[in-house]
Amino acid sequence: MSLKSFKEILKPCAYQSQSQSQSSSLYSQTSSTLIPRKPPKSSLSQQLLRLEEDYNPIPTLLPTKQSKEISQRKQRPPHVDDVIDEKNGDDEEELKDLETQNGFRIARPKLEAPQFFDPTGPYEPLVLSESDSDEKPVVQVPASINCRLLEHQREGVKFLYNLYKKNHGGILGDDMGLGKTIQAIAFLSAIYKKDEEHDTTTDPNTNKQKTKNPVLIICPSSVIQNWETEFSKWSTFKVALYHGTNRDTIFNKVESHGIEILITSFDTYRIHGNILSEINWEIVIIDEAHRLKNEKSKLYEACLAIKTRKRYGLTGTIMQNKIMELFNLFDWVVPGGLGTREHFRDYYDDPLKHGQRSSAPERFVKIAEERKKHLVGVLGKFLLRRTKEETIGHLMMGKEDNVVFCAMSDVQKRVYRRMLELPDVQCLINKDMPCGCGSPLKQVECCKRTVPNGVIWPYLHKDNPDGCDSCPFCLVLPCLTKLQQISNHLELIKPNHRDDADKVKKDKDFASAVFGSDIDLVGGYFQNESFMGLSDVQHCGKMRALDNLMASWIIKGDKILLFSYSVRMLDILEKFLIRKGYSFSRLDGSTPTAMRQSLVDDFNRSPSKQVFLISTRAGGLGLNLVSANRVVIFDPNWNPAHDLQAQDRSFRFGQKRHVVVFRMLAAGSLEELVYTRQVYKQQLSNIAVSGKLEKRYFEGVQDCKEFQGELFGISNLFRDLSDKLFTSEIIQSHDKQEKDDAEIEKQTLSDFGMCFLPPQSRETFSLESETRDLGIVYAHRNEDIIGHGRGCNVTQEVGTSTEIPILPLVAKKKPAPHENGNGSHKMKQYRLVARFMGMEVVEFSKWFLSASVGERERILRDFKRRKEKMPLR
């Protein structure tokens, strides 16, 4: 098509005053000259420019007076680049004539062009092989993948390749949400030459004898489809799933080198591992590799039979419960790299645990410090561990992890005590006492080994009245479950009429024993089917606190993730949300897999969705809920990794707001012991994996009968803590830096939320009724308890130590010698910051209570800069 013909086509758009007949006639005259346009052969950049134009609105007509401004922008009418491609050398003057038609100019509003590619990195390959290497062609990550990698991901790919060159395995231990999957795919793409120039799947000259063996990927069944999707998105591998009914066909293709990547699940490999272990794999990658923590499991034994030394694990929780889990994991990755199991236990495990004891002798502490440094150095050869704060912290607004201890209701406390007085529990508590029959044996070895008069024991042994081999320890788990249910909600221990008759009778007998005279107050023996009864927060301490907290969050426009381990508890919380009129979504184990992503997308997109109810077991992996900025974990788990995974559903890349987590615990109940064990386990993990300094809070030593302390042993599990603040007393009694601050040593309900107020202001400052009746007796920020230091030589980070405490109940610094008991120096600083803000002290205190952590830190930074330039008086 000539440029003249193109000009004629545009005329009807410019002369809007002409009649329709004239336009028709003009079109009829020019239509005969039209030639169907062929797609031009253009560069990638020109194709992208045309693709951007498709997102712009229909061209509009602008008057000549505005054309001068637009001409400075050098815009061209639609598809001018197409005309240049076809004419290839038309006069530039004709193009200028084309831009203006009788006083009007064709242009479009200047809008921000969509980003088709994330401008993370340069569009060039990431070379992994060294320049002096003999390997040709070079090993490199394709440019199409490298341009989308963040810097920490490139470092992860290099780490995996360096291990591969040395014929070693290793662990990529990045935090959840840092892209371990894409790092693994980028690494495999480089190894298998999946770039445009050297693609072994498309190059006809490739020597088939040099074809590498296939790759095996073992992962949870819930993320199998995600792995397959990511491979199809990022590379050109031949991928197959060994999962389902067509396993034999897939296996034959693997043997004939028709498949490069084979993906299977943990359960499938545990069952069919003997078949898959016959193949010589080039590389084996296990996602969520912490599943290999138990050396006695069938999965672990099956994975040991894999025929390759290039074994790689991906996990964000390298150690969950015990230090010996590290040995099991690394002994699979690098067989023999940490010595024998006995050597590891004697040289690392025992010294580190005993050195962390609160009353450990100084020589124990020194030995533990030496062994810790040595272990971190050994693990560092095969482990790359990065946190969100170290990698993408500058791209996120941060996270605050609050642990909130809620007062149980009066009826909950009475039911909890009655539970501890049952013969079943008393048998466990007094198991080591001398037997009352006069025998020198302990009760557990003599007359009290069985509990025929108990409430729980007879139903466990209805077919074996003489008891089992593990009596009475078979009662531990059922009793712990009942105590946790009472701590959460009394409805959880009532019988369900849908169950079989035997279970209904068992649960009814238990409910009768623990409810006692309160049976009418709690609505009878059976589960309350009344909507108003289930949604009432009167008899549940944690729900009462949650009610008040959510009311303040919803007003501010916050979006909330609400996790619970119990599906029955989710049912109760659902009734509560309906009664309050909150818009919510729900996801649990019964939610079809095909529907889960649509629920997530709907919650992220819809401003009207305020709450997402999620089962902790169903929502541990694969959910990206970055639209939520409040996370509530209603009931804690013995394994701290479960609670951390729940938090990371919101705190991950793409989160635009500050995330605040609330872990809700029933004060004085078993849940306090669950949390303190979480602290103990996380501290051991930080010590063994990262070499961090941790405060020595606890006297107990894991798996050591001589030092059970306050954490371990059956007597601690069933201790009545209702008359004390168990966690508060432990933390404050062993924290040497905070014991001199009298106001923070003992906090009560009236102190919650008022810790930021100076003493002079507390008398005049009145909390709203909702805040006053929160039902919270104690709270602290988890990151102030765990992760005291980032390494063996700890230095305080800039901005983390402030004159005004950011957290309830935890002071950051020991008062200086010149400060008196009333904190006059802090009070002076507080008044100066208030004056800097142009507020009175009480007014500033109110603002400080409602401000986010980011706003507080920003004001303090501005205050410090101002103070350095011009001291305030």
KARASUL-V118394 format. One line per field, one symbol per residue. ss: DSSP state (2 for helix, 1 for strand, 0 for the rest). Layout:
ss: ???
This chain:
ss: 002222222222220000022222222222200000000000022222222220000001111222222222200000022222222000022222222110011110000000000000000001100000000000011022220000222222222222222000011100000002222222222220000000000000000222000011111022222222222222000011100000222222222000001111122222222222000000111110222200000222222200000011110000000002222222222000000022222222222222200000022222222222222222200011000222202220001111111100022222222222002222222000010000000122200000000000222200000000000000222222222222220222201000002222222222222222220000000100002222200000222222222222222000011111002222222222222200011110000022222222222220000011111000000000000001111000000222222220000000000011111111000222222222222222222222000000000000002220000002222000000002222222220000000222200022200000002222000000222200011111122220000000000000000000000000000000000000022222222222220000222222222200222222222222222220000
